């Protein structure tokens, strides 16, 4: 079986949530350019970019996590924009992502 490429935050990108802020506000920490404010849908999508999901699985999971508020086209558009901004990357899964894979 061929492993699909997975989606993860790009190197130097981290999510940070200010617990004192509104529940729907989060920050995306950008290594070189500072921070970007995120709405709750962007946060939902980016939290799923943990390297364990293919792009297709991420789209489905984002729709499920949003209880139908997000449509596939919205998630796809966001992922395309996030990738073009260098926030996320698609890569082959690593041994850390798939613990039962023989990486020797």
Residue pairs with C-beta under 8 A, 6 or more apart in sequence:
3 92
3 93
3 98
3 101
4 54
4 56
4 93
5 54
5 55
5 90
5 91
5 92
5 93
6 51
6 52
6 53
6 54
6 90
6 91
6 92
6 93
6 97
7 48
7 49
7 51
7 53
7 54
7 55
7 58
7 79
7 88
7 89
7 90
8 49
8 50
8 51
8 88
8 89
8 91
9 15
9 46
9 49
9 50
9 87
9 88
9 89
10 86
10 87
10 88
10 89
11 31
11 89
12 30
12 31
12 32
13 28
13 29
13 30
13 31
13 86
13 87
13 88
14 28
14 29
15 26
15 27
15 28
15 29
15 38
15 43
15 46
15 47
16 26
16 27
16 28
16 29
16 35
17 26
17 27
17 43
18 25
18 26
18 27
23 40
24 39
24 40
24 43
25 37
25 38
25 39
26 37
26 38
26 40
26 42
26 43
27 35
27 36
27 37
27 38
28 35
28 36
28 38
28 42
28 46
28 87
29 35
30 36
30 87
38 46
41 66
41 69
41 70
41 74
41 78
42 78
44 62
44 65
44 66
44 70
45 58
45 62
45 70
45 75
45 78
45 79
45 82
46 82
46 87
46 88
48 58
48 61
48 62
48 65
49 58
49 82
49 88
51 91
51 93
51 94
51 96
51 97
52 93
52 97
53 61
55 79
55 90
58 75
58 79
59 72
59 75
59 76
59 79
62 70
62 75
63 70
63 71
63 72
63 75
79 88
82 88
83 89
83 90
93 101
94 103
95 101
95 103
